[in-house]
């Protein structure tokens, strides 16, 4: 059986203060945004949908992808957020807006 190793990328650890703003901005900068909440694709990004502070803090995992590439997300806990190293400019923008604090180098 032959299989191709999945492409990997380094992740920047961040401490979020405004989850919704971070996710909405990630959607805006993505050319083909896909939002997964608890491994289910959602399409409603409004305040009436699942992408609200309350739902974000209650869910197990969220990921915003640009096509097949993860941009930002978390798994298990909303305070354990990561941003793809290829989107460092996005991370710096969010930090400048005081939506998050970059916790360290990408690993």
N, C-alpha and C positions, 0 to 999 in steps of 0.2 A: 504494500500500500504506500502510495506517495502522497505527501502533503507538504504544503508550503508553510513555513514559519510565519506567523502573524506579525505584521509590522508593529514595532514598538516605538514608543517615544517617552522622553523623560517628562516627569510631572513636577510642577512647582507647587509646594504646599502653601496654602493661604488660609487665613482666619477671617471668615466673612462677617460683616456686620449688616449687610443689606442683600440677602440672598436673591430676592426678586429682581432688584436692579441689575445685579450681576448676570442673572440668567437672561433677562430681557435684552441687555446689551450684547450678550453672546449670540442671541438669535438675530439681532440686527446686523452684526458683522459677518454672519455666516452666509455663504452663497446658496447653500442647500441645507437649511436648518432642520434638524430632527431632534425632538425633545422626548426623552424616555423618562417616565416616572414609574418606579417599581417595575421596570422592563416592559412597560406598555407605552406605545407612541401616543402623545397627546397633540392636539391641533389648536385647542383654545387657550390662548395666552392671556386672555383678559382677566380682570378681577373676579369675574364670575366663574372662571375655570379652575383648574387644579394648580396653576402656577401662582398661588397666593402664599403669604407668609405662613398662615395656619397649616395649609396642606404641605408646604415644603418642610416645616419642622416636624410634621407627623410621618412623613414618608421614609422609606428605608433607603432608597437610592434615587438619584436624579443625574442625568447626563444630557448635556446639549452637544450634539454632534454637527459637524459641517460635512454632510455626506456620510462617509464611513469613519471620519476622524473625530475623536473626542476633543472638544474644546474645553469644557469645564464640567465639573460634577462632584459628587460625593457618594460614598457607599457606607452604610451603617449609621453614620451620624452627620448631621448638617454642619458641624464645626470642623469636620475633617475633609474640607474641600480641596480640590486640586485644579490646576490649570495646565493645559498642554504647554510645554516649553516653547513650541513653535508660535504660541500666542502670547509671548512675553509682553509685547506692546499693549495688548488688551489687559493683561494683569497690572501693568504699570498705570494704565488709564484708570482702572477700577480703584487702585490704591490712591491715586491722585484725587479721586472723587470721594474718598473715605468710605468706600463700600467694603474694603477688605484690607488686611495687612499681609504682606508677603512674609512668610515664616522662615524661609531659607532658600538655598539654591535648589535647582532642579535635580532630581535623582531618579 
